[in-house]
Amino acid sequence: MTEQRAILSIMLASAFIAGVPPPTLAQDYPNRAIRLIVPFPPGGPTDVIARIVANSTSPVLGQTIVVENRPGGAAGTVGTRVVVSADPDGYTLLVSIAGSLTIAPTLFKLEYDPLKDLAPIAIVVQSPEILTVNPAMPNSLAEFIAHARNNPGKVNLSSPGIGTLPHLLGALLQIVSNIKLNHVPYRS
């Protein structure tokens, strides 16, 4: 028995002993297709993960899960708004990166509060952030930093957009390394 199942069993047993009825789930859910919103363009890592989740979960639930890309910038907040404004019936779900829910609210004025307007279901994947360079560039971090110091503002740093974790990590790298990079934000 996994730790989560053990905790759930204890909670249900405690509720039963206390005479509190356990929570009930809608027996007919899902009875129609589920929209899985990805607030980024097709083909990116979040989209790929969403499609894997949809393809593996759809047969288990017995319903179609439609992946719907809703890019628009602002670190995924445009697509997130689609989910926040949808009926809270469990048929519109969000697959997003942590930065859209944790960093973006500190950078942008949002029409929603991720802590109040969204409920987490699961962490689907964890991935590291990796600094990569063109093979013609110095291939160690120390050499890269030395090159950037000798060429202030001439080395481009791309990210999937302003306010994303790669953007902020690039800014942090500039601060701790005392270098100046040229940030090039992409839509994805």
C-alpha positions as a printed Julia matrix, in Angstrom:
188×3 Matrix{Float64}:
   0.0    0.0     0.0
   1.44   3.35   -0.98
   1.79   6.14    1.55
  -0.96   8.15   -0.18
  -3.38   5.24   -0.08
  -2.55   4.6     3.56
  -3.27   8.23    4.44
  -6.53   8.17    2.45
  -7.58   4.92    4.16
  -6.88   6.4     7.59
  -8.84   9.55    6.74
 -11.83   7.57    5.46
 -11.73   5.2     8.42
 -11.58   8.15   10.82
 -14.52   9.8     9.1
 -16.51   6.55    9.21
 -15.78   6.05   12.92
 -16.76   9.65   13.62
 -20.02   9.15   11.75
 -19.11  11.61    9.01
 -20.14  10.41    5.59
 -17.21  10.11    3.16
 -17.14  12.47    0.19
 -19.02  11.15   -2.8
 -17.9   11.37   -6.36
 -20.26  11.9    -9.24
 -20.87   8.41  -10.53
 -21.44   9.59  -14.09
 -18.22  11.61  -14.43
 -17.02  11.92  -17.04
 -20.02  11.61  -19.33
 -18.68  13.83  -22.11
 -15.37  14.92  -23.61
 -12.85  16.72  -21.4
 -10.92  19.79  -22.6
  -7.28  19.83  -21.59
  -6.04  23.4   -22.03
  -2.35  24.0   -22.73
  -1.49  27.71  -22.48
   1.4   27.34  -24.92
   1.74  26.66  -28.68
   1.67  23.12  -30.08
   4.9   21.15  -30.15
   6.48  22.51  -26.98
   7.24  20.44  -23.9
   3.99  21.28  -22.1
   1.97  20.35  -25.18
   3.81  17.04  -25.57
   3.21  16.15  -21.91
  -0.48  17.1   -22.2
  -0.9   14.81  -25.22
   0.77  11.92  -23.4
  -1.54  12.48  -20.41
  -4.61  12.71  -22.67
  -3.71   9.59  -24.64
  -3.03   7.5   -21.55
  -5.94   8.8   -19.45
  -8.68   8.79  -22.06
  -9.03   4.96  -22.19
  -9.08   4.76  -18.39
 -11.87   7.33  -18.12
 -13.72   6.06  -21.18
 -14.0    9.55  -22.6
 -12.22  11.62  -25.2
  -9.75  14.17  -23.87
  -9.21  17.0   -26.33
  -5.94  18.9   -26.02
  -6.56  22.54  -26.83
  -3.63  24.9   -27.2
  -4.37  28.45  -26.06
  -1.11  30.39  -26.41
  -1.0   34.12  -26.09
   2.08  34.99  -24.13
   2.27  36.44  -20.63
   3.91  33.26  -19.31
   0.83  31.12  -19.95
  -1.66  33.38  -18.22
  -3.79  33.9   -21.34
  -4.58  30.19  -21.64
  -4.94  29.84  -17.89
  -7.7   32.47  -18.0
  -9.68  30.11  -20.27
  -9.74  27.49  -17.53
 -10.48  29.97  -14.75
 -13.47  31.35  -16.67
 -14.86  27.92  -17.59
 -17.66  26.24  -15.65
 -16.14  24.57  -12.57
 -17.5   21.18  -13.58
 -14.26  19.24  -14.12
 -14.56  19.21  -17.9
 -12.01  21.98  -18.56
  -8.59  21.18  -17.12
  -5.23  22.93  -17.32
  -1.79  21.48  -17.98
   0.68  24.21  -17.21
   4.14  24.94  -15.95
   4.71  25.97  -12.36
   5.9   29.43  -13.43
   2.5   30.28  -14.91
   0.92  29.7   -11.52
   3.66  30.93   -9.19
   5.89  33.45  -10.96
   3.39  35.12  -13.3
   1.17  36.45  -10.47
   4.16  38.36   -9.11
   4.98  39.9   -12.49
   1.6   40.57  -14.07
  -1.7   42.0   -12.9
  -3.99  39.0   -13.28
  -7.77  38.83  -13.38
  -7.63  35.68  -11.28
  -5.85  34.24   -8.25
  -4.25  30.86   -8.98
  -4.53  29.87   -5.31
  -8.26  30.62   -5.13
  -9.45  30.02   -8.69
  -7.66  26.77   -9.49
  -7.39  23.48   -7.62
  -4.33  21.28   -8.18
  -4.91  17.68   -9.22
  -1.44  16.23   -9.79
   2.16  16.98  -10.58
   2.49  15.3   -13.95
   6.2   15.76  -14.59
   9.24  17.43  -13.11
  11.97  18.65  -15.39
  15.27  20.41  -14.85
  16.22  23.66  -16.51
  19.25  23.29  -18.76
  21.54  25.97  -20.16
  22.55  25.0   -23.7
  24.73  26.78  -26.24
  25.56  26.59  -29.91
  28.45  24.13  -30.41
  30.6   27.01  -31.69
  30.34  28.73  -28.29
  32.5   27.9   -25.27
  31.15  24.67  -23.83
  31.76  25.04  -20.11
  29.89  27.43  -17.84
  33.1   29.19  -16.8
  34.16  29.67  -20.44
  30.67  30.86  -21.38
  30.66  33.44  -18.58
  34.15  34.66  -19.58
  32.98  34.97  -23.21
  29.86  36.9   -22.16
  31.95  39.26  -20.0
  34.21  39.97  -22.97
  31.16  40.57  -25.22
  28.61  42.45  -23.09
  25.15  42.52  -24.64
  26.31  40.57  -27.72
  25.39  37.08  -26.5
  21.72  36.24  -26.96
  19.74  34.4   -24.31
  16.48  32.99  -25.6
  13.52  32.02  -23.45
   9.93  30.97  -24.05
   8.8   34.43  -22.98
   9.0   37.19  -20.43
   8.23  35.98  -16.94
   8.97  32.33  -17.62
  11.37  30.39  -15.46
  14.1   30.29  -18.17
  13.85  34.08  -18.5
  14.21  34.61  -14.76
  17.01  32.07  -14.46
  18.82  33.92  -17.26
  18.38  37.17  -15.35
  19.72  35.49  -12.22
  22.72  34.15  -14.16
  23.48  37.71  -15.32
  23.31  39.03  -11.76
  25.43  36.36  -10.07
  27.96  36.25  -12.92
  28.11  40.0   -13.52
  27.46  39.59  -17.26
  25.14  41.31  -19.73
  23.14  39.08  -22.08
  20.65  40.13  -24.76
  17.31  38.51  -23.81
  15.32  37.26  -26.8
  11.84  36.16  -25.71
   9.99  33.74  -27.98
   6.32  32.88  -27.92
   7.16  29.3   -27.03
